[in-house]
Amino acid sequence: MIEITDILRPIEQGATNPFLCLADDGKSYVVKGQATTNRQLIAEFISAHLARLFGLPVPQFETAYIDHLLLRYNDAASNSLGEGVAFASEFIEGLQPITYQLLTNQGKSLASELFIFDLWVRNEDRTLSAIGGNPNLFYQPAETKFWALDHNLAFDMNFKLDEFKSSHLGSDAWIEQRNLPSKDYFQSKADSCIDKIDQIFKEVPKDWEPSDDYFSQIRLILDQIFEDSFWRQIT
């Protein structure tokens, strides 16, 4: 766990009111705290691990401790972050929100993989069409690289499949490419992730009050990728 040493400024984007912070490892992080529910922090943490294991481009992430002394004269940070353990995603300079045209021209393969990953973890919070959306996918021109962010709404117990299929940024890419990457390909990726799930559960901070019931719900959700019904709903 890292420790936050300075709170720099709020991040304009993000419903969870994150802040840009410095940590004791010398790096800058985008930090989410108490404005995000414990369940959402757990979802963010587990999904970030799974996304990395799945081969998706997610920034380095850590759990981060925020001391109350940093919050004494910063009401906004006190309300949004709070004292205790937060989720910290390494800050990447020069990120730009993607456009539908950029995704269509350069990111179809990634979009297709994100479609399967987000369906797998029941994350509806990655939308984009020709008229806009909330993609939670950014482009770094200097490195010609995409970065996927924000998974705090994953493992949604009220997941709406029809809305997901109609609005997800990877819907069109999946329709075009679904015969290329096979079911076995994605199931193999998922299997490698699930092999690590018990260790990931153990690393969830106790401050976020994880429960065996929630972990069981997550496990049931993740296991559905091995069922034929998972694939029938998108073919």
DOVEX-319977 format. One line per field, with one value per residue (C-alpha): residue number from 1; residue in one letter; x, y, z. Coordinates in nm, 4 decimals. Example, Ala and Ser with C-alpha at 12.3 -4.5 7.8 and 13.67 -1.06 7.14 Angstrom:
k	1_2
r	a_s
c1	1.2300_1.3670
c2	-0.4500_-0.1060
c3	0.7800_0.7140
REM end
This chain:
k	1_2_3_4_5_6_7_8_9_10_11_12_13_14_15_16_17_18_19_20_21_22_23_24_25_26_27_28_29_30_31_32_33_34_35_36_37_38_39_40_41_42_43_44_45_46_47_48_49_50_51_52_53_54_55_56_57_58_59_60_61_62_63_64_65_66_67_68_69_70_71_72_73_74_75_76_77_78_79_80_81_82_83_84_85_86_87_88_89_90_91_92_93_94_95_96_97_98_99_100_101_102_103_104_105_106_107_108_109_110_111_112_113_114_115_116_117_118_119_120_121_122_123_124_125_126_127_128_129_130_131_132_133_134_135_136_137_138_139_140_141_142_143_144_145_146_147_148_149_150_151_152_153_154_155_156_157_158_159_160_161_162_163_164_165_166_167_168_169_170_171_172_173_174_175_176_177_178_179_180_181_182_183_184_185_186_187_188_189_190_191_192_193_194_195_196_197_198_199_200_201_202_203_204_205_206_207_208_209_210_211_212_213_214_215_216_217_218_219_220_221_222_223_224_225_226_227_228_229_230_231_232_233_234_235
r	m_i_e_i_t_d_i_l_r_p_i_e_q_g_a_t_n_p_f_l_c_l_a_d_d_g_k_s_y_v_v_k_g_q_a_t_t_n_r_q_l_i_a_e_f_i_s_a_h_l_a_r_l_f_g_l_p_v_p_q_f_e_t_a_y_i_d_h_l_l_l_r_y_n_d_a_a_s_n_s_l_g_e_g_v_a_f_a_s_e_f_i_e_g_l_q_p_i_t_y_q_l_l_t_n_q_g_k_s_l_a_s_e_l_f_i_f_d_l_w_v_r_n_e_d_r_t_l_s_a_i_g_g_n_p_n_l_f_y_q_p_a_e_t_k_f_w_a_l_d_h_n_l_a_f_d_m_n_f_k_l_d_e_f_k_s_s_h_l_g_s_d_a_w_i_e_q_r_n_l_p_s_k_d_y_f_q_s_k_a_d_s_c_i_d_k_i_d_q_i_f_k_e_v_p_k_d_w_e_p_s_d_d_y_f_s_q_i_r_l_i_l_d_q_i_f_e_d_s_f_w_r_q_i_t
c1	0.0000_0.1208_0.0608_-0.0708_0.1641_-0.0103_-0.3548_-0.3147_-0.6506_-0.9866_-1.0240_-1.2937_-1.4149_-1.5672_-1.8887_-1.6890_-1.5145_-1.1560_-0.8499_-0.5029_-0.2574_0.1110_0.2222_0.5263_0.6583_0.7054_0.4246_0.0992_-0.2305_-0.5978_-0.7535_-1.1090_-1.2236_-1.5394_-1.7467_-1.7304_-1.9145_-1.7178_-1.8834_-1.7778_-1.4204_-1.4127_-1.5532_-1.2911_-1.0074_-1.1136_-1.1968_-0.8622_-0.6847_-0.9002_-0.8563_-0.4789_-0.4828_-0.7216_-0.4602_-0.6395_-0.4506_-0.5193_-0.2880_-0.0869_-0.3048_-0.2582_-0.4463_-0.3533_-0.3738_-0.4918_-0.4049_-0.6551_-0.3861_-0.3890_-0.7606_-0.7644_-0.7884_-0.9400_-1.3139_-1.3641_-1.1041_-1.2323_-1.5811_-1.4726_-1.1743_-1.1946_-0.9422_-0.8438_-0.7816_-0.8624_-0.8161_-0.5358_-0.4806_-0.1515_-0.1936_-0.1013_-0.0145_-0.1786_-0.4839_-0.7659_-1.1186_-1.1590_-1.3924_-1.6094_-1.4031_-1.0723_-1.2090_-1.3432_-1.0152_-0.7638_-0.9314_-1.1695_-0.9808_-0.9578_-1.3236_-1.4241_-1.2220_-1.3674_-1.7141_-1.6530_-1.4704_-1.7406_-2.0134_-1.8204_-1.7894_-2.1306_-2.0002_-2.2457_-2.0372_-1.8520_-2.0745_-1.9994_-2.1680_-2.1380_-2.3305_-2.1191_-2.1209_-1.9194_-1.6481_-1.4138_-1.1482_-0.8765_-0.6078_-0.2481_-0.1237_0.2397_0.2506_-0.0249_-0.1862_-0.5354_-0.6107_-0.9245_-1.0381_-1.3184_-1.4673_-1.6389_-1.9826_-1.8852_-2.0667_-2.3957_-2.6773_-2.9235_-2.7273_-2.9434_-2.8229_-3.0258_-2.9014_-2.5472_-2.5594_-2.7109_-2.4800_-2.1427_-1.8538_-1.7550_-2.0945_-2.0293_-1.6744_-1.7973_-2.0585_-1.7899_-1.5223_-1.7064_-1.6131_-1.2430_-1.1597_-1.3179_-1.5174_-1.2271_-0.9903_-1.1895_-1.2722_-0.9021_-0.8337_-1.1127_-0.9897_-0.6439_-0.8056_-1.0258_-0.7215_-0.6080_-0.9448_-0.8970_-0.5705_-0.7361_-1.0165_-0.7563_-0.5949_-0.9163_-0.8643_-1.0598_-1.1463_-1.3849_-1.5784_-1.5725_-1.8154_-1.8166_-2.1639_-2.0381_-1.7384_-1.9716_-2.1893_-1.8826_-1.7656_-2.1070_-2.1015_-1.7523_-1.8335_-2.1092_-1.8595_-1.8213_-2.1928_-2.3351_-2.6058_-2.3416_-2.2471_-2.5970_-2.7028_-2.4490_-2.4695
c2	0.0000_0.3470_0.6584_0.9848_1.2741_1.5633_1.6337_1.8445_1.9122_1.7602_1.5762_1.7422_1.4185_1.1481_1.1061_0.9668_1.3032_1.1758_1.3857_1.4041_1.3206_1.2593_0.9435_0.8376_0.6431_0.9723_0.9076_1.0923_0.9083_0.9650_0.8714_0.7630_0.7550_0.7758_0.9446_0.5974_0.3305_0.0439_-0.1971_0.0198_0.0424_-0.3368_-0.3658_-0.1191_-0.3063_-0.6542_-0.5403_-0.3641_-0.6872_-0.8879_-0.6344_-0.6509_-1.0317_-1.0244_-0.8249_-0.4897_-0.1579_-0.0338_0.1985_0.0724_0.0847_0.0649_0.0919_0.4189_0.5453_0.9037_1.0538_1.2903_1.5598_1.6040_1.6849_1.9469_2.2523_2.0941_2.0478_1.9246_1.6492_1.5684_1.5131_1.3204_1.1210_1.0982_0.9430_0.5824_0.3459_0.4620_0.3304_0.4946_0.4705_0.6013_0.9359_0.9330_1.2613_1.3767_1.1540_1.2497_1.1100_0.8897_0.9728_0.7315_0.7963_0.7265_0.4052_0.2950_0.3698_0.2433_0.0570_-0.2048_-0.5018_-0.3442_-0.2402_-0.5992_-0.7273_-0.4588_-0.5642_-0.9207_-0.8101_-0.5636_-0.8168_-1.0680_-0.8343_-0.6732_-0.3215_-0.1019_0.2127_0.2284_0.3801_0.5490_0.6082_0.8567_1.1097_1.0712_0.8771_0.7994_0.5663_0.5515_0.4813_0.7350_0.7836_0.8904_1.0442_1.0642_0.6851_0.6036_0.3989_0.3452_0.3276_0.1796_0.3354_0.3305_-0.0045_0.0907_0.0044_-0.3516_-0.6565_-0.4767_-0.6869_-0.4870_-0.5333_-0.4632_-0.6727_-0.4980_-0.1551_-0.2872_-0.4307_-0.1150_0.1372_-0.0256_0.1232_-0.2218_-0.3395_-0.2676_-0.4023_-0.7261_-0.7756_-0.7266_-0.9405_-1.2003_-1.4809_-1.3990_-1.4367_-1.7612_-1.8439_-2.0665_-1.7707_-1.5594_-1.8498_-1.9262_-1.5656_-1.5776_-1.9079_-1.7600_-1.4692_-1.6873_-1.8919_-1.5779_-1.4690_-1.6079_-1.4174_-1.1016_-1.1396_-1.1702_-0.8423_-0.6380_-0.3959_-0.4816_-0.1112_-0.1576_-0.4200_-0.7002_-0.9843_-1.3477_-1.2983_-1.0303_-1.2402_-1.5335_-1.3126_-1.2014_-1.5595_-1.6634_-1.3727_-1.4616_-1.8285_-1.7468_-1.6962_-2.0765_-2.1275_-2.1540_-1.9058_-1.6344_-1.6644_-1.7176_-1.3762_-1.1994_-1.4093
c3	0.0000_-0.0855_0.1256_-0.0144_0.0673_-0.1081_-0.2522_-0.5647_-0.7264_-0.8110_-1.1412_-1.3480_-1.5042_-1.2915_-1.0966_-0.8025_-0.7441_-0.7700_-0.6867_-0.8348_-0.5567_-0.4945_-0.3166_-0.1203_-0.4193_-0.6069_-0.8555_-0.9214_-0.8881_-0.9534_-0.6202_-0.5358_-0.1765_0.0293_-0.2435_-0.3966_-0.1998_-0.0465_-0.2871_-0.5818_-0.4517_-0.4288_-0.7817_-0.9086_-0.7401_-0.8534_-1.2072_-1.2445_-1.1523_-1.3925_-1.6738_-1.6412_-1.6405_-1.9386_-2.1307_-2.1363_-2.1129_-1.7600_-1.5655_-1.2710_-0.9607_-0.5849_-0.2614_-0.0916_0.2651_0.3232_0.6621_0.8232_0.8534_0.4747_0.4866_0.7646_0.5388_0.2285_0.2681_-0.0880_-0.0497_0.2972_0.1592_-0.1510_-0.0282_0.3480_0.5802_0.5286_0.2384_-0.1144_-0.4669_-0.6655_-1.0406_-1.1770_-1.3523_-1.7205_-1.8889_-2.2075_-2.2167_-2.4500_-2.4515_-2.7558_-3.0383_-3.2310_-3.5441_-3.3662_-3.2188_-3.5561_-3.7329_-3.4774_-3.1950_-3.3316_-3.1916_-2.8454_-2.8606_-2.9331_-2.6377_-2.4101_-2.5204_-2.3984_-2.0831_-1.9795_-2.0521_-1.8426_-1.5400_-1.6014_-1.6557_-1.8480_-1.7936_-2.1265_-2.3925_-2.7238_-3.0579_-3.3419_-3.1301_-2.8155_-2.4908_-2.1789_-2.3080_-2.0073_-2.2680_-2.3380_-2.5996_-2.5341_-2.8617_-2.7474_-2.7058_-2.9598_-2.6844_-2.5449_-2.1718_-2.0150_-1.6871_-1.4304_-1.3390_-1.0145_-1.1584_-1.2493_-1.1097_-1.1515_-1.0082_-1.2215_-1.5433_-1.8499_-2.1413_-2.4126_-2.3075_-2.2884_-2.6404_-2.7874_-2.6215_-2.5478_-2.7459_-2.8685_-2.9927_-3.3603_-3.3406_-3.1841_-3.4552_-3.7214_-3.5576_-3.3505_-3.5883_-3.5595_-3.1888_-3.0769_-2.7680_-2.6623_-2.6871_-2.4419_-2.2134_-2.1876_-2.0878_-1.8304_-1.6919_-1.6335_-1.4488_-1.2315_-1.1301_-0.9447_-0.8040_-0.4518_-0.4155_-0.5491_-0.2938_-0.0151_-0.1228_-0.0950_0.1976_0.5114_0.5454_0.2513_0.4486_0.1922_0.2504_0.1554_0.0066_-0.2341_-0.3316_-0.3982_-0.6189_-0.8136_-0.8573_-0.9931_-1.2395_-1.3620_-1.4066_-1.6548_-1.9376_-1.9483_-2.0090_-2.3634_-2.2619_-2.2181_-2.5846_-2.7244_-2.5964_-2.8199_-3.1366
REM end
